[in-house]
Amino acid sequence: QGEVNATTVYSEKIRENFPLCAKNLMNGLKENHHLRYQGRQQLSFFLKGIGMNVDDALQFWSDAFTSGGNLTSEKFNKEYRYNFRHNYGLEGNRINYKPWDCRTILSKPRPSRGEYHGCPYRDWNVDKLTLELSQGMNLSSTQVTSILDSVQRTEYTVACTKVFEMTHCGSTAVEVNDQTHISHPNLYYERSRQLQK
Ligand code: SF4
């Protein structure tokens, strides 16, 4: 079994490396015991990219969807199994899909109510984002202002990179350049995991 499996994916050690888009999807999944199509795709490809194999993915999604008591594993297998196997290239056209980068995520239709895909730096309102940055991530008001500046300029990946630098290196003023710029949720995860080791 890999480092990221149906159980360890819930551990702090793994989850603290997730960018905000992946955290948001995990929270939405936990709250609703379900994710709609775009959310399923975005999270499923992200988890695949951090090393979750197909057996663990099926276990993870089945557990998550059935834990609310509204869906039986039989129904899960009937309605969703194909979707997740397809994402691993095991059904249909057998394409080995790559995890979505930020550009792809930002090119999809925006999430409507009850949907969790997309990029929180673009899709959340300022109040919700400020609360997450200041209380969830413990950032100072100077740091929060700097991130919101990038959000206002619609530079969402720059905002996300600033969050990475601030939460991992304690930086206040962050210069985002080609070396540091994060434009893929899986790159965020990998850099973070590397620093943890
Ligand atoms: Fe996710 Fe990219 Fe948005 Fe960061 S900028 S939250 S990695 S989509």
Boltz pocket constraint, residues with backbone or C-beta under 6 A from the ligand:
constraints:
  - pocket:
      binder: B
      contacts: [[A, 19], [A, 20], [A, 21], [A, 22], [A, 101], [A, 102], [A, 105], [A, 118], [A, 119], [A, 120], [A, 121], [A, 156], [A, 157], [A, 160], [A, 182], [A, 183], [A, 184], [A, 185], [A, 186], [A, 188]]
      max_distance: 6.0
